[in-house]
Amino acid sequence: METADATDKRVGFPLLFVVVAILGAIGLAVFGFTGDQAAAGWSFAVATLFGTLAVVAYHVYGRRHA
């Protein structure tokens, strides 16, 4: 059972973070077109933060539990 749990975390956490990063990038595009600079800035922050977390989660769970 431990192998299934490690595999689920290795795939699940990065995928979750990538989905949130994509939503942030979509928000950046939408708010960029509407002209709301503050919301576009926060969307950019969310996209970059969760994109970075996706890479970190992939390396942490991919290396340690492989």
C-alpha positions as CSV (number, residue, x, y, z in Angstrom):
1,M,0.0,0.0,0.0
2,E,2.8,2.4,0.6
3,T,3.8,2.4,-3.0
4,A,0.4,3.4,-4.1
5,D,0.3,6.3,-1.6
6,A,3.7,7.5,-2.7
7,T,2.7,7.4,-6.4
8,D,-0.5,9.2,-5.7
9,K,1.3,12.0,-3.9
10,R,4.0,12.1,-6.6
11,V,1.3,12.7,-9.2
12,G,-1.4,14.4,-7.2
13,F,0.3,17.3,-5.5
14,P,2.1,18.7,-8.7
15,L,-1.1,18.2,-10.7
16,L,-3.1,20.2,-8.1
17,F,-0.6,23.0,-8.1
18,V,-0.5,23.1,-11.9
19,V,-4.3,23.4,-12.1
20,V,-4.2,26.4,-9.7
21,A,-1.3,27.9,-11.6
22,I,-3.3,27.6,-14.9
23,L,-6.2,29.3,-13.2
24,G,-3.9,32.1,-12.2
25,A,-2.6,32.4,-15.7
26,I,-6.2,32.6,-17.1
27,G,-7.0,35.2,-14.5
28,L,-3.9,37.2,-15.6
29,A,-5.1,37.1,-19.2
30,V,-8.7,38.1,-18.3
31,F,-7.7,40.9,-16.0
32,G,-5.1,42.1,-18.4
33,F,-7.8,42.6,-21.1
34,T,-10.2,44.3,-18.7
35,G,-7.5,46.6,-17.4
36,D,-7.7,45.7,-13.7
37,Q,-3.9,45.9,-12.9
38,A,-4.2,44.9,-9.2
39,A,-6.1,41.8,-10.0
40,A,-3.8,40.9,-12.9
41,G,-0.8,41.3,-10.5
42,W,-2.4,39.0,-7.9
43,S,-3.2,36.5,-10.6
44,F,0.4,36.6,-11.8
45,A,1.6,36.1,-8.2
46,V,-0.7,33.0,-7.9
47,A,0.4,31.6,-11.2
48,T,4.1,31.9,-10.5
49,L,3.8,30.8,-6.8
50,F,1.8,27.6,-7.6
51,G,3.9,26.9,-10.7
52,T,7.0,26.9,-8.5
53,L,5.2,24.8,-5.9
54,A,4.4,22.3,-8.6
55,V,8.0,21.9,-9.5
56,V,9.1,21.6,-5.9
57,A,6.4,19.0,-5.1
58,Y,7.4,17.0,-8.1
59,H,11.0,16.9,-7.0
60,V,10.3,16.3,-3.3
61,Y,7.9,13.4,-3.8
62,G,9.5,12.1,-6.9
63,R,13.0,11.8,-5.5
64,R,12.3,10.8,-1.9
65,H,9.6,8.2,-2.6
66,A,10.8,6.7,-5.8
